[in-house]
Amino acid sequence: MESVTFEDVAVNFTLDEWALVDSSQKKLYKDVMQETFRSLAVVGRKQEDSNSEDDYNNSRRKVR
């Protein structure tokens, strides 16, 4: 499975597009992008901390 990066999920506006966005939409955009960044950072840390194949095999043992 291929890794997801922030650039894969971010919405990039041109300066002209950004000028058309009102202040409440800019705040919402900022909040959503920060939450997305935090979520990706957590997922990245979890992948570094564990071996997903081992996790999968261990979870199967618990089900049996």
SEDRENRO-392831 format. One line per 2 residues: number of its first residue (from 0); their letters; for each residue x, y, z of N, C-alpha, C, CB. Coordinates in Angstrom, 1 decimal, padded with zeros to 4 digits. Glycine has a CB too. Layout:
N
NUM = A = X Y Z X Y Z X Y Z X Y Z ~ ...
END
This chain:
64
0 = ME = 000.8 -001.2 000.0 000.0 000.0 000.0 000.9 001.2 000.0 -001.0 000.0 001.2 ~ 000.5 002.2 -000.8 001.3 003.4 -000.9 000.9 004.4 000.2 001.0 004.1 -002.3
2 = SV = 001.9 005.1 000.7 001.7 006.1 001.8 001.0 007.3 001.2 003.1 006.5 002.3 ~ 000.2 007.9 002.1 -000.5 009.1 001.8 000.3 010.3 002.4 -002.0 009.1 002.4
4 = TF = 000.4 011.3 001.7 001.1 012.5 002.2 000.1 013.7 002.3 002.2 012.9 001.2 ~ 000.5 014.7 003.0 -000.3 015.9 003.2 -000.7 016.5 001.9 000.4 016.9 004.1
6 = ED = 000.2 016.5 000.9 000.0 017.0 -000.4 -001.1 016.2 -001.1 001.3 017.0 -001.2 ~ -001.3 015.0 -000.8 -002.3 014.2 -001.4 -003.7 014.6 -001.0 -002.1 012.7 -001.1
8 = VA = -003.8 015.1 000.2 -005.2 015.5 000.7 -005.4 017.0 000.8 -005.4 014.8 002.0 ~ -004.4 017.8 000.7 -004.6 019.2 000.8 -005.2 019.8 -000.4 -003.2 019.9 001.1
10 = VN = -006.0 020.9 -000.2 -006.5 021.7 -001.3 -005.7 022.9 -001.4 -008.1 022.0 -001.0 ~ -005.2 023.1 -002.6 -004.3 024.3 -002.8 -005.1 025.3 -003.6 -003.0 023.9 -003.4
12 = FT = -005.2 026.5 -003.1 -005.8 027.6 -003.8 -004.8 028.5 -004.5 -006.7 028.5 -002.9 ~ -005.1 029.1 -005.7 -004.3 030.1 -006.2 -004.6 031.4 -005.4 -004.6 030.3 -007.8
14 = LD = -003.7 032.4 -005.6 -004.0 033.7 -004.9 -005.3 034.3 -005.3 -002.8 034.7 -005.2 ~ -005.6 034.1 -006.6 -006.9 034.7 -007.1 -008.1 033.9 -006.4 -007.0 034.6 -008.6
16 = EW = -008.0 032.6 -006.3 -009.1 031.8 -005.7 -009.2 032.2 -004.2 -008.8 030.3 -005.9 ~ -008.0 032.3 -003.5 -008.0 032.5 -002.1 -008.6 033.9 -001.8 -006.6 032.5 -001.6
18 = AL = -008.5 034.8 -002.7 -009.1 036.2 -002.5 -010.6 036.1 -002.5 -008.6 037.1 -003.6 ~ -011.2 035.1 -003.2 -012.6 035.0 -003.3 -013.2 034.2 -002.1 -013.0 034.2 -004.5
20 = VD = -012.4 033.7 -001.2 -012.8 032.9 -000.1 -013.1 033.9 001.1 -011.8 031.8 000.3 ~ -014.3 033.8 001.7 -014.5 034.7 002.8 -013.8 034.2 004.1 -016.0 034.9 003.1
22 = SS = -013.8 035.1 005.1 -013.0 034.8 006.3 -013.5 033.6 007.1 -013.1 036.0 007.3 ~ -014.8 033.3 007.1 -015.2 032.1 007.8 -014.8 030.8 007.1 -016.8 032.1 008.0
24 = QK = -014.8 030.9 005.7 -014.3 029.7 004.9 -012.8 029.5 005.1 -014.7 029.9 003.5 ~ -012.1 030.6 005.2 -010.6 030.5 005.5 -010.3 029.9 006.8 -010.0 031.9 005.4
26 = KL = -011.1 030.3 007.8 -010.9 029.7 009.1 -011.3 028.2 009.1 -011.8 030.4 010.2 ~ -012.3 027.8 008.4 -012.7 026.4 008.3 -011.6 025.6 007.6 -014.0 026.3 007.6
28 = YK = -011.1 026.2 006.5 -010.0 025.6 005.7 -008.8 025.3 006.6 -009.7 026.4 004.5 ~ -008.4 026.4 007.4 -007.3 026.2 008.3 -007.5 025.1 009.3 -007.0 027.6 009.0
30 = DV = -008.7 025.1 009.9 -009.0 024.1 010.9 -009.0 022.7 010.3 -010.4 024.4 011.5 ~ -009.5 022.5 009.1 -009.6 021.2 008.5 -008.2 020.8 008.1 -010.5 021.2 007.3
32 = MQ = -007.4 021.7 007.6 -006.0 021.3 007.2 -005.1 020.9 008.4 -005.4 022.4 006.4 ~ -005.3 021.7 009.5 -004.6 021.3 010.7 -005.0 020.0 011.2 -004.8 022.4 011.8
34 = ET = -006.3 019.7 011.2 -006.7 018.4 011.7 -006.2 017.2 010.8 -008.3 018.3 011.8 ~ -006.2 017.5 009.5 -005.7 016.5 008.5 -004.2 016.3 008.8 -006.0 017.0 007.1
36 = FR = -003.5 017.3 009.0 -002.1 017.2 009.2 -001.8 016.4 010.5 -001.4 018.6 009.4 ~ -002.5 016.7 011.6 -002.4 015.9 012.8 -002.7 014.5 012.6 -003.3 016.5 013.9
38 = SL = -003.8 014.2 011.9 -004.2 012.8 011.7 -003.1 012.0 010.9 -005.5 012.7 010.9 ~ -002.6 012.6 009.9 -001.5 012.0 009.1 -000.3 011.8 009.9 -001.2 012.8 007.8
40 = AV = 000.0 012.7 010.8 001.2 012.6 011.7 001.0 011.4 012.6 001.4 013.9 012.5 ~ -000.2 011.2 013.2 -000.4 010.1 014.1 -000.3 008.8 013.3 -001.8 010.3 014.7
42 = VG = -000.9 008.7 012.2 -000.8 007.5 011.4 000.7 007.2 011.0 -001.6 007.6 010.1 ~ 001.4 008.2 010.7 002.8 008.0 010.4 003.6 007.5 011.5 003.4 009.3 009.9
44 = RK = 003.3 008.0 012.7 004.0 007.5 013.9 003.7 006.1 014.2 003.7 008.4 015.1 ~ 002.4 005.8 014.1 002.0 004.4 014.4 002.6 003.4 013.4 000.4 004.3 014.3
46 = QE = 002.8 003.8 012.2 003.4 002.9 011.2 004.9 002.7 011.5 003.3 003.5 009.8 ~ 005.5 003.8 012.0 007.0 003.7 012.4 007.1 002.8 013.6 007.5 005.0 012.6
48 = DS = 006.2 002.9 014.5 006.3 002.2 015.8 006.0 000.7 015.7 005.4 002.8 016.8 ~ 005.3 000.3 014.7 004.9 -001.1 014.7 005.1 -001.7 013.3 003.4 -001.3 015.1
50 = NS = 005.1 -003.0 013.3 005.2 -003.8 012.0 003.8 -004.2 011.7 006.2 -005.0 012.1 ~ 003.2 -003.7 010.6 001.8 -004.0 010.3 001.6 -005.4 010.1 001.3 -003.1 009.2
52 = ED = 002.5 -006.2 009.5 002.3 -007.6 009.3 002.2 -008.3 010.6 003.5 -008.2 008.4 ~ 003.1 -008.0 011.6 003.0 -008.6 012.9 001.7 -008.3 013.6 004.2 -008.1 013.8
54 = DY = 001.3 -007.0 013.5 000.0 -006.6 014.1 -001.1 -007.4 013.5 -000.2 -005.1 013.9 ~ -001.1 -007.6 012.2 -002.2 -008.4 011.5 -002.2 -009.8 012.0 -002.0 -008.3 010.0
56 = NN = -001.0 -010.4 012.1 -000.9 -011.8 012.5 -001.3 -012.0 014.0 000.5 -012.3 012.4 ~ -000.9 -011.0 014.8 -001.3 -011.0 016.2 -002.8 -010.9 016.4 -000.6 -009.9 017.0
58 = SR = -003.4 -010.0 015.6 -004.9 -009.8 015.7 -005.6 -011.1 015.3 -005.3 -008.6 014.9 ~ -005.1 -011.8 014.3 -005.8 -013.0 013.9 -005.7 -014.1 015.0 -005.1 -013.6 012.6
60 = RK = -004.6 -014.2 015.7 -004.5 -015.1 016.8 -005.5 -014.9 017.9 -003.0 -015.1 017.4 ~ -005.8 -013.6 018.2 -006.7 -013.2 019.2 -008.1 -013.6 018.9 -006.6 -011.7 019.5
62 = VR = -008.4 -013.6 017.6 -009.8 -014.0 017.1 -010.0 -015.5 017.3 -010.0 -013.5 015.7 ~ -009.0 -016.3 017.0 -009.2 -017.7 017.1 -009.5 -018.2 018.4 -008.0 -018.4 016.6
END
